[in-house]
Amino acid sequence: MKDIQSVFQELQAQTEVSPLTETPWGMLEFHLIDPNGNLLKFGQPV
């Protein structure tokens, strides 16, 4: 993913998402639960 910030902002405006966080292993990540109960996780290398 090239621009996780814009994807995060777009999804945050539409639904509940986790905070965008930087992981110890060098990723920016966030996740959400879709209407069917599936966990969707998004990430981008820092």
C-alpha positions in Angstrom: 0.0 0.0 0.0 1.5 3.3 -1.0 -0.6 5.8 0.9 -2.1 4.3 4.1 -2.9 7.7 5.5 -5.5 8.5 2.8 -7.0 5.0 3.1 -7.2 5.4 6.8 -8.8 8.8 6.7 -11.4 7.7 4.1 -12.4 4.6 6.0 -12.4 6.4 9.4 -15.0 8.8 7.9 -17.2 5.8 7.0 -16.8 3.3 9.8 -15.1 2.5 13.1 -11.4 1.7 12.7 -8.5 1.1 15.1 -5.9 3.8 15.5 -3.2 4.0 12.9 -0.1 2.8 14.8 3.6 2.2 14.0 4.7 -1.3 14.9 8.1 -2.3 16.4 8.7 -4.3 13.1 8.5 -1.1 11.0 4.9 -1.0 9.7 2.1 1.5 9.9 -1.1 -0.5 10.5 -4.8 -0.3 11.3 -7.7 -2.7 11.2 -11.5 -2.8 11.1 -14.3 -5.4 11.3 -16.5 -5.6 8.2 -20.3 -6.1 8.5 -19.8 -9.9 8.1 -17.4 -10.0 11.1 -14.2 -10.3 9.1 -11.1 -8.7 10.4 -9.5 -6.5 7.7 -5.9 -5.4 8.4 -4.1 -2.7 6.4 -0.4 -2.0 6.5 2.4 -0.1 4.9 6.2 -0.2 5.5 7.5 2.8 7.3 
